[in-house]
Amino acid sequence: MTPEEFAERIKAKFEDVEVKITENKLPHPRKRIWIEVSREKFKDVVKFLKEIDPTAQFSIIIAEDRGDRLTAKYHWEMFWEQGESLSVVIGTACSKDDPVLPTITDIFPSSLPYEREVQEFLGIKYEGIPDPRRLFLPDDFPEGVYPLRLDETGITPEMVKNAGHPYRRESK
Amino acid sequence: MNERIEYWVKIPIGPIHPALEEPEKFIITLDGERIINVDVKLGYNLRGLEWIAMRRNWIQVLYLAERICGICSFSHNHTYARAVEEMAGIEVPERAEYIRVIVGELERIHSHLLNLGVVAHSIGYDTVLHLSWLAREKVMDILEDIGGNRVNYAGNMIGGVRRDITEKHKRAILDMIYYYRQEIMPKIEEIFLYDPTVEARLRDSGVIPKRIAIEYSAQGPTARGSGIKKDVRYNEKLGVYPDLGVKPVTPKEFTGVIKGDVFDRMVVRVGELWQSMEIIERALDQMPEGKIKAFPKDNMILFKLKKAEGEGIGRYEAPRGETIHYVRAEPGRDGPAKWKMREPTFPNLFAVARALVGEQLADVPVAIASIDPCLSCTDRVAVIDAETGRKRILTEVDLLKESIKKTKEINPNIKAKPEKIGIGRCIL
C-alpha cells in the first residue's frame, strides 16, 4: 500500500476529510500522510484505519493549546510488515468551551496512557475512557490547572522555581 | 523518559530517593504467588522539559533533548534534529548522515551491553554485569574521542553534525570492533545463548505474546523478541540506513523459535550487537568526503528557522525502540511553538505490565529489566494480597531475593546475593 493509495481510500470513504501528503527528501525519500478530521468523524476514521490494517501501531498523541481551540494529533505506523511502512497522522480539535474528544481505547488499547496524559496536561476530557486517573502529575497537584495550557488555566509564574537560566523569558 | 511540567510542591521523599536508581512504581495484585493485576505509576522523574522548551530557541532545545536520558542521549538529540529538518526542508550532507549512523550504532552497542548486564544481575549473575560495564568502557572512550564527552556527546546539529570522524577515530573504532568480536562477544554468547542455567531461568519468563505486543504497541527489542519485524531504521528508510543493510533482528535467526519471553529479548540484543558492528564497518567504508553541516554557522540556522512555518516529525530506532519527536514552528518565533516527544519505554511498560498478569512474583525483576526501561530498576513494588486485601511494600532487594532464589532452584552453585546496582542509569 502506497501513501497515495491509502489517501485515495480515505477520501473515497469520508467526504469532508482533508488529506495531505508531505515528502521528506532524505537520502531516501520518505512520505508522510497528514489527515485533518472533525471531532464527530474522528472515531469513524480511526475504526477505518484499523480495518485497513489490523496491525497498525499507535505511536503518540500530540495535544496542543492553539489559543481558541485544543488540537490533538495521533500518529500511527501502518503496514510495517511490507518493509517500508506508512506514517499516518490524524488530527482533530475541540473548543475550550467543550473540551471533549472520543476515546479510542476500544479500538487501540495502547492509546490509554496517552489519553490519560493528555487529560491531565491539556484538560481534554476523553469521553468513555476506561481509566481516567492521573498518570504523571502528583496527587496533590491542584485541580483545574493544566500545565501545557497557554491561558489562565496553565502554569502561573508563582508555581515556577528554578526553571533554568533566564534565557529569553519571552520567546516571541 | 516522557518529560512533563515540573511543579514544586512538597512531596515527602520517603522511600523514593532521587539519588537512587530511577523512580517508578508498580502496584501488583497477587493471588498466592500468581500476579492477577499490574498497575504502573509514573511521574516521579517529571522535569517539565516540554514546558521549558517553549522558552528556548531551536538550538538550545537540541541540548535539552539530549538530557532526557544519559544512555540514549544521541537518540533524542538526533530525533529532534530530524523533526526540525523535516519541518524546515533542510537537507543534511551525506557525510553527516554516515557520521550520525556511526555514533548511533556505537550508542546502541553500549546500551545493549549494559542491559544484558542488568538482566544477568537480576537473576543473580553479577559477574556478567561487571563484564558488561568493563566492555562498554571501550565504546564510551571512543564516543568521548569523537564528541568530547562520554555521555552527552552533543554531536548533532540541525542540518548536520558538529564533529567529524577522522582517520584516527576510524582506526580506533575498527580496533574496538575487532576486540569485541574476539574477546567480548564470545563471552556474551556463551552466557546468553548457551548457558543452560540462564536459558532455564529466562525461558518462559515475562512472556509477551505477539498479539499483545502488537495490541499494546511494544517497541524495539521488546517487540522484535515477540516476533514483530519492525525497526524504524528499516521501515522508515531513515537516512542512509537502507544502504547499510539494516534489517529487524528476531530470535528466529538464532534459535529458530519465537516465544516472546525474556530469553528471546536477550537474543535479539545479542543479534543487534553483531549487526551494529557490521553497520559501523560498512558506514566507515562507504562514507564520502564532503561537508558535515548544511550551515557553517549556528546563527544562520536560527535566522532560517525564524521564518519557518509548519510541522515535522522525526522518528528513530533508539536502542530501546521507536523514539518519536514532533515540532511545530510559527513565523517570528525563535524556538518551537510545540515540541513533543515520546521514548519507547512508555509503551513497553504497559505492554509488560499487561503481559505479567498470570506470571510469578519472582519473574517481575527480570521481566521488567528485559524491556530495558529507562527507569532501570524497580524502586518500589506494592503487593496486594487478593484474598486479604492487605498491602505490603517490597523493595528491589526483596524482589531480587525472590529472583535469585528461583535461579538457585535451577542451579544451587549460584552464589549471588541480592544487592542493588547502586548507580542510576541516568547518573553517569
Interface residues (C-beta under 8 A of the other chain):
Chain A: T22 N24 K25 L26 P27 H28 P29 R30 R32 W34 T55 Q57 F58 S59 I60 I62 E64 K73 H75 E77 W80 E81 G83 E84 S85 S87 V89 F108 P109 S110 L112 P113 E117 F121 R134 L135 F136 L137 P138 D140 F141 P147 L148 I155 M159 V160 K161 N162 A163 G164 Y167 R168 R169 S171 K172
Chain B: N2 R4 I5 E6 Y7 W8 V9 I11 K41 L42 G43 L46 G48 E50 W51 I52 M54 R55 R56 N57 Q60 E86 G89 E91 V92 E94 E97 I214 E215 Y216 S217 I228 K229 K230 Y234 N235 E236 K237 L238 G239 V240 P242 D243 E311 I313 R315 E322 I324 Y326 R328 G332 R333 D334 G335 K338 K340 R342 F346 P347 F350 A351
